[in-house]
Amino acid sequence: MPDPDKSPLRIQGADFSRADDDYLARRRLRRGAAGWVLLAGLGVAYVISGDFAGWNFGLAEGGWGGLLIATLLMGTMYLCMVLGLAELASALPTAGAGYGFARRALGPLGGFATGTAILIEYAIAPAAIAVFIGGYVEALGLFGLTQAWPVYLACYLIFVGIHLWGVGEALRVMFVITAVAMVALVAFIVGMVPRFDPANLFDIEPTTALGASSFLPYGYVGILGAFVFGIWFFLAVEGVPLAAEEARDPRRDMPRGIIVAMIVLMLTATGMLLLAPGGAGASVMAESSNPLPEALREAYGGNTPLADFVNYVGLAGLVASFFSIIYAYSRQLFALSRAGYLPRWLSVTGRRRTPYLALIVPGTIGFALAVTVADGDRLINIAVFGATVSYVLMTLSHMVLRRREPGLERPYRTPGGTVTTGIAFVLALCAVVATFFVDMVGAAITAGIFAVFLAYFWFHSRHHLVANAPEEEFALIEQAESELK
């Protein structure tokens, strides 16, 4: 496999060399596979599993009031961040997405830190979702399974396999699965509206914590504890820009796709947060591994055809997110590897222009985590830690580029400019703190993994970067132009 040539150029504390044409030819994605509708579907697919399971654990941390406040704050963070990312994705449309944005604004270390945080998020989130899929399958009594690991294995084998088949085919399958999942959410909402009782939202007994009440049964501190689970309603929507090199017209379609996806997710989050605990009771929902079917059974006093329908079809929501986040981790790993930040062999693409090793290696790690940890709650917190660190760095990147490069061509401009992304930046910092508050051990382990990646960069990969990888080329050209001026 040809490597970059040996004529290094030292810039910003890192060593760059140019790759030959064959190196980049072996690392090429399929262009023009997605328009804005598929991109919006991809954004919804990333997240839709969060409506089916995971968010409800926030009720055990903050009660309904604490989770409501946390969701409003985190929804605000995501909306402000998405508006900033829409601008960055239209201006810098590469597969590196968040890593590419931060690379341009914060240099090689900032870019790698951002890309690594995103990679942690996307490698861990499918493992959490696989655990939830296993919970739904066990609740249905399917296949006579007494252990969940065969479900995890089947998920990774089938859906990594579809991605290996080709990106266009994978995105279309994902879109259909997401549409089916949306039908389940609409059916749930229609079925729960007649059973809604506001008193059910406040049936968790207040504790003796500071500020405790029926609205905030765990007091003010419960709001911070619920941050992680408010995030789960929106986690990974920021991955839409990872499809930039495979989009038809990224400068126009990226902003439209990610903003439409965010609007849809805000509507579905509102429905779940109100109607599941409002129909079944917050105390019932707080510990459920399959909350929507359980909410229907509780609200109707037993099993119903609608509960079975949502249980079966609800698997599509979990599958949609599992399926789409596999796409996200492969593209983030592909971009970091192509530029030399991670081992270059991980970015090689096959005959169908899919980065097959970038699909298989994290999938293997995710399966091992699902089997060994088998705790969706902890895996959520680990994924959220990586996500929130990346949000801090991506929103900071938007603010830096607005100030330092006002002349950068921006087909879409963020309403409110740096004020908008500044709000997201502050809320993202709060969310990082919250991950330690909810699960100190899980967050500390993730921080340790993050530190190992940074050490790898500092001692090895910063001396072996590829100057003409797209994200690096954009940044180095800008650096050269600024020095000339």
N, C-alpha and C positions, 0 to 999 in steps of 0.2 A: 504494500500500500504506500503510495508516494507521500512523503511528508513535506512540510514547508522547507524551503531552501535555507541554507545556513548563512544568511547575511543579516544578522539581527540589528534591529533599530531600537534604541532605548528611549522610551517616552513615558512620562508619568510614573516612573519607578518600575516599569515593566519592559520586557524584551519582546519585540515583535519581529517576525520574518514573514515573507510572502510565500503563499502556497502556490504550487503550479496548477495548471488548468485541470489536470486529472484528479488532483486532490478534491477540488470543489465539484467536479463532475460526478464524483462518487458520493457526494453529499448534497444532492439536489432533490427538492420536494416537487410535487405535482402542482402546477399553477392552474388557477382558474376553476378550482373545484367547488367554490362556495360563493353564493351571493348573499345579500344582507338578510334574507329570510332564513337561510340555513345558519348564518352566523347568530341571529337572534335565537333560533332554536338551539344552537350549541350553548349559548349563554344560559338559557332556561334549563337545558339538560344537565349542565354542570351542577346545578343547585337543587333541582326539584326533589331529590331524595330528602333534603332537609325539611320539606313539608310533611313527609311521611314518617319520619323518625329522627330522633336526636334532639330537636328543639325542646321537647317536653321535659327533658331532664333539668332545664332551667327553672321549672316550677319547684323542684326540690331544693334549688339554691336560693331563689328569691320570692317564691310564691307568684301568683298571677301578676300582681302589681309590679314586683321587681322585674319579672320577665318582660312585661309591657314596656317599662321605662328603658330597659336594656335594649329591647328590639327597636324602639323609636330612635335611640341614640346610635345604635349600630346601623340601622337603616339609613339614617342621615349620613353617617360616615361613608357607607357604600355609595349612596347617590352622589355625594360630592366627589368621591374618588373616581367613580365611573365617568363623570363629566370631564375630569382631568385626563383620564386614560383615553377617552374618545379623542381628545386633542392630540395626545402623544402618539396614538396609534395611526392617526391620519398623517402626522408629520414624519414619523419614523416607522414605516410598515415593514417589520422584519419578524422572523419566527422567534427571535429572542424576547420580544414584547417587553415585560418589566425589566429584564436584565439589560436589554438594549437601551431602554429609556434611561435607566440609572447609569449605564456605562457612559452615555453621552454627557450626563449631568455631573456625575460624581467620580468618574475615572474608573480604571480597571477593578480596583478593590471594591468600590461601591457597587459596580455592576455585578461582580461575582457574588457579593454578599446578598444582593437582591435576588439573583437567579437561584442561589442555593436555598434561600428561604422559601421561594416559590416551589422549588423542587421538593423540599421537605413536605410542604403542604400537599402537593399533588401526589406524592408517593404514598403518604400515610392515609389520606382521605379515602381512597378506594378500599383499603383494609378495614376502615371503620364501616363503610357502606356494606362490605361483604358480610361483616358480623350482623348488621341489621337485616340483610337479605336472609341470612341463616335463621334469624329470629322469626321472620315472616313465614319461611318455609316450614319451620317446626310448628308454628301456630296453626298452620293448615294441615299438618300431619301428612305432608307429601312424601312419597317414596319410602315411607316407613323408616326414615332416618332417625337414629338415636344420637348421632354426633353431627356437628355442623361442618366439620372440615371438608367433607366431599362437596358441599355446596360452594365453599370458598374456592376449591380447586376447579370446579366446573365453571364458575364465573370467570376466573382468570384465563382458563384455557379457551373458552368459547369467545370471549370478547377481545382478548388480545389477538386471537386468530382472525377475527373479522377485521381488525385494524391492519393486520398484515396483508389482508386481501387488497386493500386500497382505501385511500382517504375519501374519495368521492362516494364510494359504496358505503363506507362506515358512517359518514355524516348523514346519508339518506336513511340508513337503518336507524340511527340515533334519533332522527327527526320523527320517524314513525313511532318509535317507542315513547318518545316524549309526548306526542299527541295523545297516545293511549293513556299515559299517566295523567294528563290534564283532564281527560274524561273522568277518571276516578276521583280527582279533586273536586270537579264540578258536582258529581253525584254525591260526594260526601257533604258538600256545602248545602245542596238542596235537601238532603235528608236530615241534616242537623238543625236547620233554621227553625222548624216547628218545635224542637226540643230545647231551644235556647232559654236559659234562666240565668239572669245576672247573678243570683245568689250562689250559683255553682262555682263562679270564678273565685269566690272568697271563702271556700270551705276548708282551707288549711288553718289549723289552730295557731294563733300568734305565739311566738316565743317570747323570751324575756330580753331579746336583743334591743339595742338602742333604736328607737323609732318604730318598734314593732306594732303592727295593727292588722286588722283583717285584710287591708289592701297590701301591706308589706309585712307578712307574717314573720319574716326573718330579719326585719329591720332594714336600715339603710345599707348595711354591708351586703345584704342579699342582692342588691342591684348590681354591684360589682361582680358578685359570684355568677349572676345570670348573663353577663356580657358574652361569655363564650358560646352560650346556647342561642342568644339573639343573633350572633354571627352566623350560626348554622343555617338560618333562613336564606342567607345570601352568599355563603362561602363558595368561592371559585368563579363567580361571574366575571371577575377580573381576568379570567383566562381567555376571553374571546380574542384579544389581540394576538394570541399565539398562532392563530390561523392566518396571519397577515400574508405570508408568502404563498398561501394556497387559496386566497380570495381572488375574486374576479377584478374588483376595483377597490382595493383596501382604503384608499383615501376617502372614498365616498361611503363605502359599505360598512366599514368598521364603526364609525360613530353611530350610524343608524342601528346596526345590529346590537351593540352593547347597551344602548339606551333603551331600546324596545324591550330587551331581555330584562333590564332592571325594573321597568314599569310593571311587567307581568309578575315578577317575583315579589314586588311590594304588595300587589293585590292578593296573591296566593298566601303570603305570610299573614296578612290581615285576617283572611278567612280562617286559617288554621288556629291562630292565636285566640280568636274570639269564640269560635264554634266548638272546637274539641273540648276545652275545659268548661265552656259555657253550657254544653249539653250533658257532659258526663261527670263534671266536677274536677277541679284542679288537683285534688288529692289523688284521684284515681289515675290521672294522666302523668303524675310526677315520676313514676317508676316504670312506665310501660315500654316494652321493646317494640310493640306494634300499636301505637296509640290510636290511629284512625279507626281500624276495625273494632278495637276495644271500646272506643268512645261510642260508636254506634250501638254495640251490644249493651253497654251500660245505660245509654239513653233510652233504648227501647225495651229494656228489661229482659234481654236474652238474644239469642242469635236470630238474625234476619237475612233474607236474600241480599239486601243492600250491604250488610256487613261482610258477607262472603264475597260479594262482587268487589268491594273496595279492597278486601284482603288479597284476592287474586290479582286484580288489575293493578293494585297498589305496588305489587312487585315491579311493575313496569317503571314506576318512578325511581325506585332504588336502582334498578338496572340501568336506566337512562343516565343517572349521575355516575354510576360506576363505569359505564361504557365511555362516557365523554371525558371523564377525568383521566382515563388511560391515555386518551388522545393528548390531553394537556401535558401530562408528565413526559410523554415521549418527545413532544416538541420543545419543551424547556431543556430537557437533557440533550437533545439533538443540537440546539443552538449553542449551549455551553461547551459541548464537546467539539463541534465544528470550529469554534474559535480557540480551542486549545486549553480552556479552563479546566476541563475534565478530560480523561483519556480519549484520544481522537478516534479510536476504533468504535466508540459508542455511537458515532454520528453517521456511519456508513449507511447508505440507503440501498434497497434491493431493486429488483427489476421493476416493481410497481411503484417505485419512488416512496417507499415507506421506510423509516429508520427502524429496522427490525430489532437491533440490539437495544435501542433506546426504549422499545416496547417490552422486550422480554426481561431484561435485567431488573428494572424496578418492579415489574409484575411478580417476579420470583421473590423479591424482598417483601413485597406487600402481602403475598400469600403466607410467607413465614411469620410475619407479624400478626396477621389475622388468627393463625393457628395458635401461636404461643401466647399472645396477649389476650385475644378473645374478649376484649372489654371495649365496646363501642364508645363508652363515655370517655375512657382514657385516651383512646385513639383520636377522638374528636379534639381533645385538648391539645394533643401533640400537633395535629394538623393546623389548628388555629394559631398555635404559637408561631409556626413558620409563616402562616398567612399574615398575621399582624405585623411581624417584623418587616415583611415585604411591603405592606401598606405604608408604613412609616417612610420607607426609602423611596417608594414610587411617588407618593405625594410630595415629598421633599424634592424629588427630581423635577416634577412639574414646576414647582416654585423657582428652583434654580434656573431652569431653562427659560422661563418667562423673563427672568431678570437679566440673565447673561446673554441670551440669544433672542432678543426681541424681533430680529429680522428673519428668523427661521420660518419657512413657509408652513403655514398651518391651515389646511383646508377647512378644518373645524376649530372653533375657539371656545374654550370653556366659559359658560356664563358666570360672571363674577370673578373670573381670573384666579389669582392666587388667594383671594379671600375664601373661595370655595374649597380649594385643595388645602388651605390652611386649617379649615374646620375639620376636614378628614384627617389631617396630620395629627392634630391634638387628640381626637377621639381614638385614633389608632395607637397612640402612645398609652392611653388609658387601657385599651384592650390588651396590649402586651403585659401590663401589670396584672390584669385580671387573670391571665392564664396561670401565673404563679399562685394567685390567690385560690383558684379552684383546685389545682392539682400541682402542688409544689414539686413532687417527685417527677411527674411526667414532663413538666416544663423544664426542670433542671436537666433531665436526660436529653431533651431536645436541644437545649442550649449547648450541652456538651458536644452533641453531634455537629451542631452548627460551628462550634469552635474548631473541631477537627477539620472540617471543610476549609475554614479560613486558614488554618495552618498549612494545609495542602497547597493552597494558593500561594501563600507567602514564601514557602520554601521550595516549591517546584513549579507550579503552572504559570506563575507570572513571568517566568523566564522562557516560556515556550508558547507564546500567544501567536495567533495567525492574523497578520495585518489585513488581509483582504477577505476575511469573513465579513458578511454584510454589516453586522453591528459594529465591528471594530473599524471597518473602512469609513463608515459615516462619522465616527468619533475622531478618527485620525485626520481626515480631511478638514474637519472643523478646527481641530487643534492647529494644523499647519496654516490654515487661513488666518486664524487669530494671531499667530506668531508673525506672519507677514505684515499684518496691520500694525 
